[in-house]
Amino acid sequence: MVRQSSHIGSRPLQVGLVAVPDAVISTLAGIYDVLNGASIMGLPIPGSTPPFRIKIIGEKTGPLPLASGVPIEVQRSIDDIPACDIVIVPSVLLKSSGWEKGRYPRLVDWLQRMHAGGARLCSACSGIFLLAETGAFDGREATVHFGYARQFAALYPAVTIHPERVLVISGRHEDLVSSGASATWHDMVLYLIAQHAGSTTAQEVARMFALQWHQDGLAPYIVFEGRSDHGDGEIQSAQTWLSGHFSLANPVEEMIKRSKLAERTFKRRFTAATGLSPIVYVQRLRIEDAKRRLERTEMSVDEISWRVGYEDAAFFRRLFKRTTGMAPGAYRKRFRIPDFART
């Protein structure tokens, strides 16, 4: 039972696009339109048969207000769908209290049955929270919006997550697909089109919608925030001091002196509390500051290197690329505000 084989020229794949009250309309509607892109744009399709037959599905038919308050029309009830080839759960909006498990037992049961019958389960961004309730991702790899990574890991420790990755395809038959933060649903949909309508069609759809594959990954987008919920007051104090002094020479040595702990004890406790060694933590703070300077100033890379604490600009460049996946100049080009948008 695989979902990898091409369906070019054969019957359309039955795709269920799940609508729940938590869903984000932009993602749901975007997936619907782009997956239908070849037909909408009148592109030539290999075999002339549209590759997908998409229905917006939910627990009952009719208008359903989504997270933003804008309604979407649920076209088919899960009670009327005995089988499906692909099921996609779009982004959901998590409240401040987080994702509440067990709210959609009928839907989770239906998802389990679809997967058992051979359906490929796909999630966009935070949609993985709902899919993870099926247990299908236990012992498997997935991705999720980096802003929700800690919460997801706490709720579903059996799932190995990679929030820095754009797209993760896992499962024995590559039947589990998850896309990362926000607009990476583009990559998921283009992947499905390439798989089932051919790479040429995927390229044409990407061109018509002006979509880009996120080939640099999501590391450049992730803002580093050191863990502070560990309960170690001594390390918390060191982190607070470091947040304003990371650019000093030898900040790790200074932290150790200020803590009055033995060096080995400090490093052990720091790593246990934050998940990073002191030197790596310093590096992450420095790179994060460098990112802001690249985005918001005209400073040269060499000057930024010096200001964040590195006299060796070549080392800084290597570290920046290793951390973000992009060279400083490429990062600046990608993330700085265009001249026409500046005030």
TIRO-688255 format. One record per residue (C-alpha): residue number from 0; residue in three letters; x, y, z negated. Coordinates in nm, 4 decimals. Example, Ala and Ser with C-alpha at 12.3 -4.5 7.8 and 13.67 -1.06 7.14 Angstrom:
<padrens>
0,ALA,1.2300,-0.4500,-0.7800
1,SER,1.3670,-0.1060,-0.7140
</padrens>
This chain:
<padrens>
0,MET,0.0000,0.0000,0.0000
1,VAL,0.2047,0.2874,0.1003
2,ARG,0.1401,0.6333,0.1909
3,GLN,0.4638,0.6763,0.3864
4,SER,0.3588,0.5363,0.7229
5,SER,0.2466,0.7835,0.9869
6,HIS,-0.1201,0.7998,1.0794
7,ILE,-0.0603,0.9827,1.4077
8,GLY,-0.3327,0.8911,1.6522
9,SER,-0.5274,0.6717,1.4083
10,ARG,-0.8185,0.7539,1.1807
11,PRO,-0.7999,1.0765,0.9773
12,LEU,-0.6818,1.0351,0.6222
13,GLN,-0.9480,1.1032,0.3611
14,VAL,-0.8202,1.3805,0.1340
15,GLY,-0.9887,1.4781,-0.1907
16,LEU,-0.8995,1.8268,-0.3144
17,VAL,-1.0000,1.8362,-0.6800
18,ALA,-1.1876,2.1364,-0.8178
19,VAL,-1.2133,2.1831,-1.1948
20,PRO,-1.3045,2.5018,-1.3835
21,ASP,-0.9367,2.5549,-1.4718
22,ALA,-0.8254,2.5528,-1.1062
23,VAL,-0.6574,2.8530,-0.9452
24,ILE,-0.8495,2.9551,-0.6343
25,SER,-0.5485,3.0821,-0.4386
26,THR,-0.3771,2.7437,-0.4564
27,LEU,-0.6903,2.5409,-0.3905
28,ALA,-0.7975,2.7517,-0.0929
29,GLY,-0.4418,2.7751,0.0394
30,ILE,-0.3950,2.3988,0.0341
31,TYR,-0.7292,2.3544,0.2102
32,ASP,-0.6448,2.5998,0.4883
33,VAL,-0.2849,2.4915,0.5493
34,LEU,-0.3666,2.1210,0.5441
35,ASN,-0.6289,2.2035,0.8057
36,GLY,-0.3800,2.4362,0.9748
37,ALA,-0.3305,2.2397,1.2941
38,SER,-0.7048,2.2300,1.3594
39,ILE,-0.7678,2.5889,1.2479
40,MET,-0.4921,2.7280,1.4687
41,GLY,-0.5794,2.5051,1.7636
42,LEU,-0.2351,2.3462,1.7693
43,PRO,-0.1808,2.0391,1.9850
44,ILE,-0.2041,1.7299,1.7639
45,PRO,-0.0273,1.4023,1.8514
46,GLY,-0.2943,1.1495,1.9417
47,SER,-0.5528,1.4318,1.9453
48,THR,-0.7084,1.3121,1.6174
49,PRO,-0.6967,1.5579,1.3255
50,PRO,-0.4707,1.3919,1.0672
51,PHE,-0.6809,1.4838,0.7644
52,ARG,-1.0453,1.4995,0.6689
53,ILE,-1.0502,1.7199,0.3589
54,LYS,-1.3283,1.7580,0.1079
55,ILE,-1.3370,1.9713,-0.2045
56,ILE,-1.4492,1.7303,-0.4723
57,GLY,-1.5544,1.7564,-0.8348
58,GLU,-1.7710,1.6025,-1.1016
59,LYS,-2.0818,1.7381,-0.9305
60,THR,-2.1622,1.9219,-0.6083
61,GLY,-2.2493,2.2885,-0.5802
62,PRO,-2.0847,2.6191,-0.6727
63,LEU,-1.8163,2.5971,-0.9395
64,PRO,-1.6625,2.9121,-1.0955
65,LEU,-1.2859,2.8699,-1.1128
66,ALA,-1.0368,3.0168,-1.3582
67,SER,-1.0559,3.3648,-1.2063
68,GLY,-1.4357,3.3623,-1.2064
69,VAL,-1.4591,3.3262,-0.8284
70,PRO,-1.6800,3.0299,-0.7322
71,ILE,-1.5855,2.7527,-0.4929
72,GLU,-1.8302,2.5112,-0.3317
73,VAL,-1.7773,2.1516,-0.4431
74,GLN,-1.8657,1.9538,-0.1329
75,ARG,-1.8748,1.6013,-0.2720
76,SER,-1.9137,1.4432,-0.6120
77,ILE,-1.6607,1.1867,-0.7291
78,ASP,-1.9573,0.9547,-0.7857
79,ASP,-2.0049,0.9381,-0.4086
80,ILE,-1.6398,0.8695,-0.3185
81,PRO,-1.5459,0.5015,-0.3521
82,ALA,-1.2040,0.5390,-0.1899
83,CYS,-0.9568,0.8067,-0.0872
84,ASP,-0.6183,0.8151,0.0878
85,ILE,-0.4794,1.1277,-0.0771
86,VAL,-0.5952,1.3126,-0.3871
87,ILE,-0.4569,1.6601,-0.4604
88,VAL,-0.4973,1.8448,-0.7890
89,PRO,-0.4210,2.2167,-0.7379
90,SER,-0.2711,2.4525,-0.9948
91,VAL,-0.4664,2.4973,-1.3142
92,LEU,-0.4531,2.8000,-1.5392
93,LEU,-0.3370,2.7099,-1.8872
94,LYS,-0.4799,2.9128,-2.1728
95,SER,-0.2620,3.0429,-2.4539
96,SER,-0.3583,2.7367,-2.6547
97,GLY,-0.2215,2.5151,-2.3793
98,TRP,-0.3635,2.2167,-2.1929
99,GLU,-0.6342,2.0289,-2.3813
100,LYS,-0.6233,1.6574,-2.3069
101,GLY,-0.9406,1.4540,-2.2741
102,ARG,-1.1661,1.7235,-2.1248
103,TYR,-1.2313,1.5373,-1.7986
104,PRO,-1.2645,1.1653,-1.8842
105,ARG,-1.4851,1.0837,-1.5818
106,LEU,-1.2439,1.2555,-1.3472
107,VAL,-0.9414,1.0842,-1.5003
108,ASP,-1.1160,0.7473,-1.4682
109,TRP,-1.1931,0.8216,-1.1025
110,LEU,-0.8317,0.9240,-1.0369
111,GLN,-0.7115,0.5974,-1.1894
112,ARG,-0.9453,0.3997,-0.9653
113,MET,-0.8387,0.5895,-0.6561
114,HIS,-0.4725,0.5278,-0.7337
115,ALA,-0.5349,0.1604,-0.8034
116,GLY,-0.7013,0.1436,-0.4620
117,GLY,-0.3953,0.2868,-0.2877
118,ALA,-0.4476,0.6624,-0.3003
119,ARG,-0.1473,0.8879,-0.3143
120,LEU,-0.1758,1.1259,-0.6108
121,CYS,-0.0427,1.4783,-0.5537
122,SER,-0.0207,1.7779,-0.7827
123,ALA,0.0543,2.1416,-0.7233
124,CYS,0.2359,2.3196,-1.0043
125,SER,0.0395,2.2740,-1.3299
126,GLY,-0.2041,2.0293,-1.1701
127,ILE,0.0301,1.7603,-1.2991
128,PHE,-0.1202,1.8095,-1.6478
129,LEU,-0.4439,1.6488,-1.5303
130,LEU,-0.2781,1.3778,-1.3233
131,ALA,-0.0501,1.2826,-1.6120
132,GLU,-0.3582,1.1816,-1.8119
133,THR,-0.4025,0.8870,-1.5757
134,GLY,-0.0778,0.7307,-1.6988
135,ALA,0.0335,0.6825,-1.3370
136,PHE,0.3372,0.9047,-1.3917
137,ASP,0.4545,0.7290,-1.7103
138,GLY,0.8124,0.6148,-1.6584
139,ARG,0.8269,0.8146,-1.3346
140,GLU,0.9739,1.1481,-1.2318
141,ALA,0.7752,1.4632,-1.1629
142,THR,0.8056,1.8395,-1.1524
143,VAL,0.5973,2.1146,-1.3088
144,HIS,0.6082,2.4927,-1.3304
145,PHE,0.9209,2.5771,-1.5306
146,GLY,0.7142,2.8014,-1.7568
147,TYR,0.5122,2.4986,-1.8673
148,ALA,0.7972,2.2489,-1.8891
149,ARG,0.8324,2.2359,-2.2675
150,GLN,0.4601,2.2065,-2.3214
151,PHE,0.4331,1.9311,-2.0632
152,ALA,0.7254,1.7388,-2.2151
153,ALA,0.5598,1.7562,-2.5580
154,LEU,0.2261,1.6278,-2.4250
155,TYR,0.3630,1.3639,-2.1873
156,PRO,0.7025,1.2443,-2.3147
157,ALA,0.6834,0.9318,-2.0964
158,VAL,0.7150,1.1438,-1.7800
159,THR,1.0607,1.2634,-1.6761
160,ILE,1.0255,1.6176,-1.5495
161,HIS,1.2549,1.8285,-1.3327
162,PRO,1.1156,2.1842,-1.3368
163,GLU,1.4085,2.3062,-1.1265
164,ARG,1.3011,2.0849,-0.8345
165,VAL,1.0591,2.1978,-0.5660
166,LEU,0.9140,1.8591,-0.4775
167,VAL,0.9415,1.5212,-0.6472
168,ILE,0.8244,1.2050,-0.4751
169,SER,0.8180,0.8989,-0.6985
170,GLY,0.6333,0.5739,-0.7620
171,ARG,0.7047,0.2275,-0.6228
172,HIS,0.5472,0.3222,-0.2913
173,GLU,0.6283,0.6934,-0.3022
174,ASP,0.2653,0.7390,-0.3965
175,LEU,0.3197,1.0083,-0.6590
176,VAL,0.3939,1.3590,-0.5328
177,SER,0.4374,1.6698,-0.7454
178,SER,0.5369,2.0223,-0.6471
179,GLY,0.6927,2.2750,-0.8831
180,ALA,0.6242,2.6360,-0.9645
181,SER,0.3475,2.8336,-0.7988
182,ALA,0.3927,2.8633,-0.4205
183,THR,0.5854,2.5371,-0.3840
184,TRP,0.2515,2.3847,-0.2880
185,HIS,0.3627,2.5050,0.0562
186,ASP,0.6373,2.2428,0.0511
187,MET,0.3999,1.9697,-0.0629
188,VAL,0.1460,2.0405,0.2100
189,LEU,0.4114,2.0699,0.4809
190,TYR,0.5590,1.7415,0.3571
191,LEU,0.2207,1.5691,0.3891
192,ILE,0.1705,1.7139,0.7371
193,ALA,0.5179,1.5988,0.8437
194,GLN,0.4511,1.2517,0.7048
195,HIS,0.1151,1.2027,0.8712
196,ALA,0.1095,1.4339,1.1725
197,GLY,0.4788,1.4532,1.2547
198,SER,0.7583,1.6979,1.1818
199,THR,0.6859,1.9051,1.4920
200,THR,0.3316,1.9720,1.3760
201,ALA,0.4609,2.0622,1.0301
202,GLN,0.7056,2.3074,1.1855
203,GLU,0.4316,2.4665,1.3946
204,VAL,0.1998,2.5022,1.0954
205,ALA,0.4832,2.6562,0.8924
206,ARG,0.5519,2.9004,1.1743
207,MET,0.1882,3.0002,1.2194
208,PHE,0.1388,3.0633,0.8464
209,ALA,0.4902,3.2116,0.8041
210,LEU,0.5683,2.9550,0.5336
211,GLN,0.9198,2.8738,0.4202
212,TRP,1.0539,2.5584,0.2634
213,HIS,1.2074,2.6354,-0.0758
214,GLN,1.5341,2.4684,0.0181
215,ASP,1.7363,2.6448,-0.2526
216,GLY,1.5299,2.4791,-0.5256
217,LEU,1.3756,2.6647,-0.8175
218,ALA,1.6849,2.7263,-1.0288
219,PRO,1.7187,3.0851,-0.8949
220,TYR,1.3685,3.1648,-1.0211
221,ILE,1.4056,3.0268,-1.3710
222,VAL,1.4625,3.2881,-1.6414
223,PHE,1.6782,3.1504,-1.9219
224,GLU,1.5251,3.1746,-2.2671
225,GLY,1.7143,3.0002,-2.5427
226,ARG,1.5136,2.7772,-2.7722
227,SER,1.4190,2.9502,-3.0936
228,ASP,1.1614,2.7116,-3.2408
229,HIS,1.4167,2.4766,-3.3944
230,GLY,1.3913,2.5958,-3.7546
231,ASP,1.7654,2.6316,-3.8161
232,GLY,1.7998,2.9791,-3.9672
233,GLU,2.1789,2.9886,-3.9405
234,ILE,2.1691,2.9123,-3.5687
235,GLN,1.8775,3.1494,-3.5147
236,SER,2.0860,3.4279,-3.6676
237,ALA,2.3753,3.3399,-3.4370
238,GLN,2.1444,3.3460,-3.1338
239,THR,2.0094,3.6875,-3.2302
240,TRP,2.3622,3.8269,-3.2619
241,LEU,2.4689,3.6632,-2.9369
242,SER,2.1810,3.8142,-2.7400
243,GLY,2.3462,4.1551,-2.7779
244,HIS,2.7119,4.0526,-2.7748
245,PHE,2.7484,3.7758,-2.5139
246,SER,2.9727,3.9924,-2.2942
247,LEU,3.2426,4.0240,-2.5603
248,ALA,3.5637,3.8295,-2.5312
249,ASN,3.5470,3.4958,-2.7163
250,PRO,3.1874,3.5281,-2.8415
251,VAL,3.1756,3.1647,-2.9536
252,GLU,3.4694,3.2144,-3.1890
253,GLU,3.3066,3.5281,-3.3265
254,MET,2.9779,3.3472,-3.3855
255,ILE,3.1561,3.0751,-3.5785
256,LYS,3.3358,3.3302,-3.7959
257,ARG,3.0125,3.5145,-3.8678
258,SER,2.8295,3.1948,-3.9601
259,LYS,3.0898,3.0877,-4.2173
260,LEU,3.0319,2.7275,-4.1092
261,ALA,3.3095,2.4895,-4.0132
262,GLU,3.3684,2.4953,-3.6367
263,ARG,3.2601,2.1353,-3.5791
264,THR,2.9536,2.1801,-3.7991
265,PHE,2.8513,2.5000,-3.6203
266,LYS,2.8889,2.3502,-3.2732
267,ARG,2.7007,2.0353,-3.3727
268,ARG,2.4130,2.2298,-3.5252
269,PHE,2.4010,2.4805,-3.2396
270,THR,2.3807,2.2058,-2.9785
271,ALA,2.1193,2.0135,-3.1772
272,ALA,1.9050,2.3254,-3.2206
273,THR,1.9234,2.4777,-2.8730
274,GLY,1.9967,2.1786,-2.6529
275,LEU,2.3077,2.3525,-2.5178
276,SER,2.6646,2.3780,-2.6377
277,PRO,2.7659,2.7287,-2.7541
278,ILE,2.9815,2.7955,-2.4482
279,VAL,2.7093,2.6852,-2.2041
280,TYR,2.4561,2.8968,-2.3936
281,VAL,2.6856,3.1991,-2.3550
282,GLN,2.7241,3.1265,-1.9850
283,ARG,2.3481,3.1112,-1.9368
284,LEU,2.3008,3.4472,-2.1097
285,ARG,2.5732,3.6045,-1.8983
286,ILE,2.4316,3.4677,-1.5726
287,GLU,2.0824,3.5869,-1.6656
288,ASP,2.2147,3.9380,-1.7256
289,ALA,2.4037,3.9219,-1.3967
290,LYS,2.0824,3.8260,-1.2155
291,ARG,1.9053,4.1364,-1.3457
292,ARG,2.1991,4.3574,-1.2399
293,LEU,2.2005,4.2044,-0.8920
294,GLU,1.8276,4.2663,-0.8622
295,ARG,1.8182,4.6200,-0.9974
296,THR,2.1530,4.7905,-0.9373
297,GLU,2.3989,4.8620,-0.6600
298,MET,2.6992,4.7365,-0.8619
299,SER,2.9490,4.5227,-0.6765
300,VAL,2.9715,4.1554,-0.7692
301,ASP,3.3188,4.2148,-0.9137
302,GLU,3.1906,4.4893,-1.1427
303,ILE,2.8952,4.2794,-1.2549
304,SER,3.1333,3.9950,-1.3295
305,TRP,3.3380,4.2211,-1.5564
306,ARG,3.0333,4.3718,-1.7283
307,VAL,2.8871,4.0352,-1.8257
308,GLY,3.2172,3.9129,-1.9650
309,TYR,3.4278,3.7598,-1.6863
310,GLU,3.7547,3.9142,-1.5740
311,ASP,3.7964,3.6439,-1.3113
312,ALA,3.5391,3.7307,-1.0466
313,ALA,3.6098,3.4117,-0.8512
314,PHE,3.5228,3.2024,-1.1563
315,PHE,3.2068,3.4076,-1.2048
316,ARG,3.0996,3.3444,-0.8452
317,ARG,3.1501,2.9695,-0.8837
318,LEU,2.9622,2.9632,-1.2138
319,PHE,2.6771,3.1730,-1.0737
320,LYS,2.6290,2.9407,-0.7780
321,ARG,2.6545,2.6301,-0.9956
322,THR,2.3878,2.7699,-1.2285
323,THR,2.1414,2.9209,-0.9809
324,GLY,2.2160,2.7269,-0.6642
325,MET,2.2914,3.0512,-0.4789
326,ALA,2.5924,3.2779,-0.4327
327,PRO,2.5536,3.6220,-0.5977
328,GLY,2.5210,3.8007,-0.2634
329,ALA,2.2532,3.5601,-0.1420
330,TYR,2.0690,3.5965,-0.4710
331,ARG,2.0703,3.9759,-0.4401
332,LYS,1.9371,3.9567,-0.0871
333,ARG,1.6584,3.7205,-0.1931
334,PHE,1.5371,3.8926,-0.5090
335,ARG,1.6057,4.2640,-0.4916
336,ILE,1.3099,4.4917,-0.4222
337,PRO,1.3065,4.5998,-0.0550
338,ASP,1.3820,4.9639,0.0099
339,PHE,1.0344,5.0290,0.1487
340,ALA,0.8730,4.9127,-0.1787
341,ARG,1.0829,5.1223,-0.4124
342,THR,0.9348,5.4225,-0.5877
</padrens>
